[in-house]
């Protein structure tokens, strides 16, 4: 075998190994976040069960984002000494507890608190996994690895919602939550058996948490990424929580099962999100985020029509645009925060999920008091703001 043939064989083996690892990363992300958005698919049924307003139920379902924001801050402050693998699998195992209890409660307050507890567990696992990926992949591979993780997030949105709608419609809401508890335990087992053990050498190099935070928040590009993350999930949660009520209301009048099938709109995102690395390499983070969020703005405007095919196309564009932008922003955080990626990831996720909670509350109030058209106008304005913020981002040096 010639030298060139050996080089090509080595390259192909490395590419195959990367594909396997990226696939595993995506599956772990799926099992980590599958509880987060699946419950949105059964929002109309939960409104009936608990006898509360749409805004109240939407806020309770999305209370998980409050837990995720709090856990993101906690991991950013104290997570540098946590063994990544153990932290991830233990968080996923504990996640099964509040998920199981959701099947038993009839109290909206308890429901919201259990969703907060779910968020605490999911965010801890999510943040530690992002740090693990940044520490175990080369700089060249990190964006692709994080894009694979976001792709798993997309898959959790798609399959989680579809599964939730199908199980709840067929077997009831209680069985739905028990099914997701089983998935939590499967995720914990998968991490235990597949991720490498980490050690204390993964800690930040001698920095105090206060000094680390000061350095991270003093970086204009990181501050911009944190703000972009907040605005992205504000729009995503605001859109995909309350569009459910538009879909079941006249003139569309979809059934609960049909509402679950609607989420095939996330399928294109599973194909486009892994391209985040190429988009960043070709356009740079500033133009890449601007272009992808402009796509999402077009999608939002399509949601104002009364035609189901056009609404579905709009939902697909919003999903593709926001997920691509999130993957680009996440990768930029990892590349920019070269010293303490755990803290940077924690701050980014805290900002990201705080945006989701804000989007749920603000858009819910607007939806109940004024209507869907004003909701869309606010969401478009928020994305336009994110595009402006992204103008400070610079293409990293090779």
C-alpha positions in Angstrom: 0.0 0.0 0.0 1.4 3.4 -1.0 1.8 6.3 1.4 -1.1 8.2 -0.2 -3.3 5.1 0.1 -2.4 4.7 3.7 -3.1 8.4 4.3 -6.5 8.1 2.6 -7.3 4.9 4.6 -6.4 6.7 7.8 -8.6 9.6 6.9 -11.6 7.4 6.1 -11.2 5.5 9.4 -11.0 8.8 11.3 -14.1 10.1 9.5 -15.9 6.9 10.3 -14.9 7.1 14.0 -16.1 10.8 14.1 -19.4 9.9 12.5 -20.0 7.2 15.1 -19.1 9.5 17.9 -21.2 12.3 16.5 -24.2 9.9 16.2 -23.7 8.9 19.9 -23.5 12.6 20.9 -26.8 13.2 19.1 -28.5 10.3 20.8 -27.4 11.4 24.2 -28.7 14.9 23.4 -32.0 13.4 22.4 -32.4 11.4 25.6 -31.3 14.4 27.7 -33.8 16.9 26.3 -36.7 14.7 25.1 -38.8 15.7 28.1 -38.3 19.5 27.5 -40.6 20.1 24.5 -42.6 16.9 24.3 -45.2 18.1 26.8 -46.0 21.1 24.4 -47.6 18.6 22.0 -50.3 17.8 24.6 -50.9 21.4 25.8 -54.6 21.5 24.7 -55.3 18.2 26.6 -53.5 19.5 29.7 -55.6 22.7 29.6 -58.7 20.5 29.8 -57.2 18.3 32.6 -56.1 21.1 34.9 -58.9 23.5 34.0 -56.7 26.6 33.6 -56.1 29.2 31.0 -53.9 28.6 28.0 -51.3 31.1 29.2 -51.2 29.5 32.7 -50.7 26.0 31.3 -48.2 27.2 28.8 -46.2 28.9 31.6 -46.4 25.7 33.8 -45.3 23.5 31.0 -42.3 25.8 30.2 -41.4 26.2 33.9 -38.7 23.6 33.1 -36.8 26.4 31.4 -36.6 28.2 34.7 -35.0 25.1 36.2 -32.6 24.9 33.2 -31.6 28.5 33.6 -30.9 28.1 37.4 -28.9 24.9 36.8 -26.9 26.5 34.0 -25.8 29.3 36.5 -25.1 26.7 39.2 -22.9 24.5 36.9 -21.1 27.6 35.7 -20.2 28.5 39.3 -19.5 25.1 40.7 -19.2 22.7 37.8 -15.5 22.9 37.1 -14.7 20.2 39.6 -17.5 17.8 38.6 -16.6 14.6 36.8 -18.4 15.1 33.5 -19.5 11.5 32.9 -20.8 10.9 36.4 -22.5 14.3 36.5 -24.3 13.5 33.2 -25.6 10.0 34.0 -26.6 10.8 37.6 -28.5 13.9 36.4 -30.4 11.7 33.8 -31.2 9.0 36.4 -32.6 11.6 38.9 -34.6 13.2 36.0 -36.8 10.0 36.0 -38.1 10.9 39.4 -40.0 14.2 38.7 -41.0 12.7 35.3 -42.7 9.8 37.0 -44.4 12.1 39.6 -45.9 14.2 36.8 -48.0 11.1 36.0 -49.6 11.3 39.4 -50.4 15.0 40.1 -53.6 16.9 39.6 -52.3 20.2 41.0 -51.1 22.8 38.5 -48.7 24.2 41.1 -47.1 20.8 41.7 -47.0 20.2 38.0 -45.1 23.4 37.5 -42.6 22.6 40.3 -42.0 19.2 38.9 -41.3 20.8 35.5 -38.7 23.0 37.3 -37.1 19.9 38.8 -36.9 18.3 35.4 -35.2 21.5 34.1 -32.6 21.4 36.8 -31.7 17.8 35.9 -31.7 18.3 32.1 -29.7 21.5 32.2 -27.0 20.0 34.4 -26.6 17.1 32.0 -26.7 19.4 29.0 -24.1 21.8 30.3 -21.7 19.1 31.4 -22.1 17.3 28.1 -21.2 20.5 26.2 -18.1 20.9 28.4 -17.2 17.2 27.8 -17.4 17.7 24.0 -15.3 20.8 24.0 -12.7 19.0 26.1 -12.6 15.7 24.1 -12.8 17.0 20.6 -10.2 19.0 18.7 -10.9 22.6 17.9 -11.8 21.6 14.3 -14.2 19.0 15.5 -15.9 21.0 18.3 -18.4 22.9 16.1 -19.4 19.6 14.3 -19.7 17.8 17.7 -21.9 20.6 19.1 -23.9 20.7 15.9 -24.5 17.0 16.4 -25.7 17.7 19.9 -28.1 20.4 18.7 -29.3 17.9 16.1 -30.2 15.5 18.9 -32.1 18.4 20.4 -34.0 18.8 17.2 -34.7 15.1 17.1 -36.1 15.3 20.7 -38.4 18.1 19.5 -39.6 16.0 16.6 -39.8 12.5 18.0 -40.6 13.6 21.6 -43.6 15.6 20.5 -44.8 12.9 18.1 -44.4 10.2 20.8 -46.1 12.4 23.5 -49.1 13.1 21.3 -49.5 9.4 20.2 -49.0 7.9 23.7 -51.3 10.5 25.5 -54.0 10.1 22.8 -53.9 6.3 22.9 -53.1 5.5 26.6 -53.6 8.7 28.5 -51.5 11.5 30.0 -50.2 9.4 32.9 -48.8 6.7 30.7 -47.2 9.4 28.6 -45.1 10.6 31.5 -44.2 7.1 32.6 -42.9 6.4 29.1 -40.6 9.4 29.2 -39.3 8.4 32.7 -38.2 5.1 31.1 -36.3 7.1 28.4 -34.6 9.1 31.1 -33.2 5.9 32.7 -32.1 4.6 29.3 -30.2 7.8 28.7 -28.4 7.4 32.1 -27.4 3.9 31.2 -26.2 4.9 27.7 -23.9 7.6 29.2 -22.6 5.2 31.8 -21.6 2.6 29.2 -20.4 4.8 26.4 -18.7 8.0 27.6 -15.1 7.9 28.8 -14.3 8.6 32.4 -13.0 12.0 33.0 -10.7 13.3 35.7 -9.9 16.4 37.7 -7.4 17.5 35.0 -10.5 18.8 33.1 -10.8 21.7 35.5 -10.1 25.3 34.6 -6.4 26.2 35.0 -6.2 27.8 38.4 -9.0 30.4 38.0 -11.5 31.2 40.7 -15.1 31.1 39.6 -15.4 34.9 40.2 -12.3 35.6 38.0 -13.6 33.2 35.3 -17.1 34.9 35.2 -15.5 38.3 35.1 -13.4 37.3 32.1 -16.3 35.7 30.3 -18.7 38.5 30.8 -16.1 41.0 29.9 -15.8 39.5 26.4 -18.1 41.4 24.0 -18.5 38.5 21.7 -19.5 36.1 24.5 -22.0 38.7 25.8 -23.4 38.9 22.3 -23.7 35.1 22.1 -25.4 35.0 25.5 -27.9 37.6 24.3 -28.5 35.8 21.0 -29.2 32.6 22.9 -31.8 34.4 25.1 -33.5 35.8 22.0 -33.5 32.6 20.0 -35.3 30.5 22.7 -37.6 33.4 23.5 -38.8 33.1 19.9 -38.8 29.3 19.7 -40.8 28.7 22.9 -43.1 31.6 22.1 -43.8 30.2 18.6 -44.1 26.5 19.2 -46.0 26.8 22.5 -48.9 29.0 21.3 -49.1 28.0 17.6 -50.6 24.8 19.1 -53.7 26.7 20.0 -53.9 28.2 16.5 -53.7 24.8 15.0 -56.6 23.3 17.0 -58.8 26.4 16.6 -60.9 27.1 13.5 -60.3 27.3 10.6 -57.5 24.6 10.9 -59.3 22.6 13.7 -56.7 19.8 14.0 -57.3 16.8 16.3 -54.8 16.0 19.1 -53.3 13.1 17.1 -53.0 15.3 14.0 -51.4 18.0 16.2 -48.6 15.5 17.0 -48.1 14.7 13.3 -47.7 18.4 12.6 -44.2 18.2 14.2 -42.8 16.4 11.2 -41.9 20.1 10.5 -38.8 19.4 12.6 -37.6 16.8 10.2 -35.9 19.2 7.8 -34.0 20.7 10.8 -32.5 17.3 11.5 -30.9 17.5 8.1 -29.8 21.1 8.1 -28.5 21.6 11.7 -25.5 19.3 11.2 -24.4 21.8 8.5 -23.8 24.5 11.1 -20.1 24.0 10.9 -20.0 24.4 7.2 -22.3 27.5 7.4 -19.9 29.0 10.0 -16.8 28.2 7.9 -18.4 29.6 4.7 -20.1 32.7 6.0 -18.7 33.3 9.5 -20.7 33.5 12.7 -22.1 37.0 12.1 -23.4 36.4 8.6 -24.4 32.8 9.4 -26.6 33.8 12.3 -28.0 36.7 10.4 -29.0 34.6 7.4 -30.5 31.7 9.4 -32.5 34.1 11.6 -33.7 35.9 8.5 -35.0 32.5 7.3 -36.9 32.2 10.6 -38.4 35.6 10.2 -39.8 34.6 6.9 -41.3 31.5 8.5 -42.9 33.6 11.3 -44.7 35.7 8.7 -46.1 32.6 7.0 -47.8 31.6 10.3 -50.3 34.4 9.8 -52.0 32.6 7.0 -55.1 30.4 7.2 -53.6 27.7 4.9 -52.3 24.6 6.7 -49.5 23.8 4.1 -48.2 27.4 4.3 -48.3 27.4 8.1 -46.4 24.1 8.1 -43.8 25.6 5.8 -43.5 28.5 8.1 -43.0 26.3 11.2 -40.3 24.4 9.3 -38.5 27.6 8.4 -38.7 28.9 12.0 -37.3 25.5 13.3 -34.5 25.4 10.7 -33.5 29.0 11.2 -33.4 29.0 15.0 -31.7 25.6 15.4 -29.0 26.5 12.9 -28.5 29.9 14.6 -28.3 28.1 18.0 -25.7 25.6 16.8 -23.6 28.5 15.3 -23.8 30.5 18.5 -23.0 27.5 20.7 -20.0 26.6 18.6 -18.8 30.3 18.8 -19.1 30.3 22.6 -16.9 27.1 22.8 -14.3 28.5 20.4 -14.2 32.0 22.0 -14.1 30.7 25.7 -10.9 28.8 25.4 -10.1 28.7 29.2 -13.3 27.8 31.1 -15.8 26.3 28.7 -17.9 24.8 31.5 -18.6 28.3 32.9 -19.2 29.7 29.4 -21.5 26.9 28.5 -23.4 27.3 31.8 -23.9 31.0 31.3 -25.0 30.5 27.7 -27.5 27.9 28.6 -28.8 30.0 31.6 -29.3 32.9 29.2 -30.8 30.6 26.6 -33.4 29.0 28.9 -34.2 32.3 30.6 -35.2 33.5 27.2 -37.5 30.5 26.8 -39.2 31.3 30.1 -39.6 34.9 29.2 -40.9 34.0 25.8 -43.5 31.6 27.3 -44.7 34.3 29.7 -44.7 37.3 27.4 -46.1 35.7 24.3 -48.7 33.9 26.5 -50.0 37.2 27.9 -50.1 38.8 24.4 -51.9 35.7 23.0 -54.6 35.7 25.6 -55.1 39.5 25.7 -54.5 40.7 22.1 -54.1 37.8 19.7 -51.8 35.8 17.5 -51.0 38.5 14.9 -49.4 40.7 17.6 -47.5 37.7 18.9 -45.9 37.2 15.5 -45.0 40.9 15.2 -43.2 40.8 18.6 -41.4 37.6 17.7 -40.2 39.1 14.4 -39.0 42.1 16.2 -37.1 39.9 18.7 -35.3 38.0 15.9 -34.4 41.3 14.1 -32.8 42.4 17.4 -30.8 39.1 17.5 -29.5 39.8 14.0 -28.3 43.3 15.1 -26.6 41.8 18.2 -24.8 39.3 16.0 -23.0 42.1 14.1 -20.3 42.2 16.8 -19.2 38.6 16.1 -16.0 38.0 14.3 -14.7 35.0 12.3 -12.2 33.2 14.5 -8.7 33.0 13.3 -7.7 29.5 12.0 
